Amino acid sequence: MVEGRFEERKLDENVHEGGGDVATFRYHIIDSSKPFTVEGLEITPLPVHHGIYMNNNTPYWCLGFRFGSVSYVSDTNFIPEATEELIRGSEVIVLDALREESHPSHFSISQALDAARRLRPQRTYFVGWSHINDHFELEDRFRALEREEDKLWVRPAFDGLRNISGWRRTPRVSPDSAESSGPFPQNDYIPKRRQSPGFEPSVRRQQRHVRERRPLEATLHDRQSDIPPRYARAIVWTPHAEAL
């Protein structure tokens, strides 16, 4: 499809934009029914529906991908049973979740939640949701579901989220409780390399990163942190806090 649509732009150096360089691509055709390897990493294609063709009402197929214990499905409105079997057993699943209302080519939030319930990963992250959804409201909603439903852990993803399959768990210490609720802490994850000896992130009281409606808590703040301060909120770090 890429070659068919952009053949002239790819080959003709007179047709270019920006600095004048023409990108050079090496195309590797994959079989959507078979795993393939990139730089030593085996990747399994996950065929899903991404809406339908309007002229004949047949599914428009799209691919998610599974690599190791992570399955990534960012564009779908339906996951066939055979594909769910390929996803099953993943520790982390990233799912499309556009909005509250249904959509012809994307999961709604409720549809994505249903998929998370069926597939039962350890963690589920939602991506692709529209600007009308509030990150913190979704986070609160999913935390409430976590308390009500066993083994349902869902969070909205955010820009800068990294290493979702290998982060160490860190206990949450708050003015109300020193315990973490559920199988994972409320502050989500701190990357391993930020847990190195001698790392002592400063603690600041909440400011513009946390809405006024929330309890006064502290914010993990470090200029080199992988997690933006806005999303690394609700952590009180003490010299005695140890990683699980």
N, C-alpha and C positions, 0 to 999 in steps of 0.2 A: 504494500500500500504506500509506504514512504517513497519507494523508488518510482512508482507510477505517478504520484502526485508532484514530486519535487525533482523529477529527472533533470529538467533544464537548470534549475537553481543549483543542483548538486554538481553538474558537470561544466556549465558555462561560466567561466571566470568573469565574463562581462555582466553577468546578472548577479549582483551581490548588494549587500547593505552594510552599514556600519563601517568598520575599518578597512573593508575591501578583501578580507580573507575569505576563502571559500572552504567550508568545513569538509574534512575528509572522513568518510565513514567506511567501516568494514562491517558488512551485514552478515549476520549469522542466523540462518533460518532454523527455527526450532520446531519440533513436533509437539503440539499441545497435549498429546497423550503420553509423552515420555519425559522423564527428568533430563536435565542437561546440566553441564558444569561450567562455571565461570570462575576463573582464578582459583580453582581447587574447591569451590563451594558448589555442592549439588543443590539444584533448584528444581522443585516440582511445580509444573504449571497447574493452576486451579481454574478450570473452565467454569464460568458463571454467566448468567444472563445479565445484560446491561440494557434492558428495554427490548423492544421488538421492532422489526421492519414494518413500517406503516403500510407498504404496498401488498405484503403477503402474510402479515401477522405471524411471522416466524421469529424466533429469538435472535437477538443481536448478541453474539458471543464475545465475551471479554475474558481476560486472564488475570487472576490473582496469582500469587506465588507463595510457596512454602519453602523455607530454607531453615534446616535444623528444626528447632522447636518453635519457630515463629511462622505464622501464616498471615499474609498481607492481602486483603481483599478490599480495595478502595473504591471500586466502581461496580455496583451490582444492585439489582432489585430482586434477584432470586438465585439461591444456591441449590443446584440439583443435588439429589441424595448421594449420587456417586462422588460428587466433589466434596460433600460434607464428610464422607468417609476418608478422603485424602487429608482433610483438615483435622479430623478428630485425633486427639492425642497431643495437639499443640499446647505448649505451655502459655504462649502469648498469641492472641489473635487481634489483628487490626482490621476494623470493619468500617465500611461506608455507613454514614448515618446523617443524611442531609438535613432533615427538619422534622417537625412533629407530624405534618400531614404526609399522606402518601405521595409518591412521585413515580412517573412511568419508567424511570431508569435508575433510580437510587433507592436504597433502604430508607424508610422513615426511622426515627429513633426507636419506636416500639418494635418495628420489624427487626432492627439490629439487636435489640434486647432479647427478642425471641430466639434469634440465631445464637446469641451468647448462651442462653439457657440450654439450648439443644447441644451445643458443642462443648460446653463446660471446660474452657481453658482455665488456667490459674489466673490469668489477667486478660482483660479485653480493653482495647483502646478504640475510641470512635474518632474517625477523621472525616473531613469533607463536609462538616456541618456548616450551615449558612450563617451569615452575620446576624440574623435575627435571633439566634440562640445565644444565651449568655453563658459563658464558660463556668462561672462560679455557681450559677443556679443549677446547671447540669451536674456539676460536681456534687453539690449538696443532695440533689435528687438521687444520684447513683449511690452515694454513701448510705442514704436511707434504705435503698433497696438492698444494699449489702447487709444491713442489720436485719432485714426481714427475710431474706432468702439465702439459704446456705450455699456457699461456693459460688456466689455471683459477685464477681469483682469487676466493675466497669468504671472507666474514667475517660473524660474527653482528653484527647491528645493536644499538644500545643507545640508551637514552633520552638525548636531547640531541644526537644525530647530526644535523648540518645540512649543507646545501649540498653534497650528495654528488656533484653533477655538475660542480662548478666549483672544487674545492679544489686548491691547489698541492701538488706533491709535495715532501717534505722528506727529506733523507738521514738515515738512522739511523747514529748513531755510538755504538758500544758498546765496552766494554773488550776484547772479543774481535775485533771487526772494524769497520772504518770504511766498509764497503761495504754497500749495500742489496742484498738478494737478490730476484730476480724483477723483473718489470716495475713493481712498486710497492713502496714502502718498508714495513718491518715495523711502523712506528709509525702506519700509515695516513695521515691527512691533517690538516693544520692550515689553518683557513680563511684566505682571502686577507687579510682585514682584520686578522688577528693577525700578519701578516707585514710590517706597516707599519714604516718607518724608525724606529729608536730603540726598537723593541720588544725588550726583553731579559728574557725569562721567567727567573725564578730556578730553580736546579737543586737539587733535594732528593734525598737518598738514599731509596730505597724504604722505605716504612713500612707502614701498614695496607692500602694500596692494592694491594700486590703480595704474592702468597703467598710464604711462606718457602722453598718448594721452588724458586723461580726464582733465577737468578744475581743477585748484588747489582748493580743498575743504578740509574740516576737517573730521576727523574720530573719531567716538565714540570709546573710548578705556577704558575698565575697566577689570581688571584681572579676575573678577568674573562674567563677562557678559556671558549670555547664547548664545550670537551671536558672532561667531568668528570675530575679527576685520576686516578680509578680506571682510566679507559680511556685516558688519555694517557700511560701509563707507558712505560717502556723507551725513553726519549729522553734523550740527553745533548746538551745544547745548548751549543755553544762559540761564541766570537766569530767563528770562522772558518767556521762551518757556514752554507752558502749554499743557498737554495732552488734546486731543479733548474729 
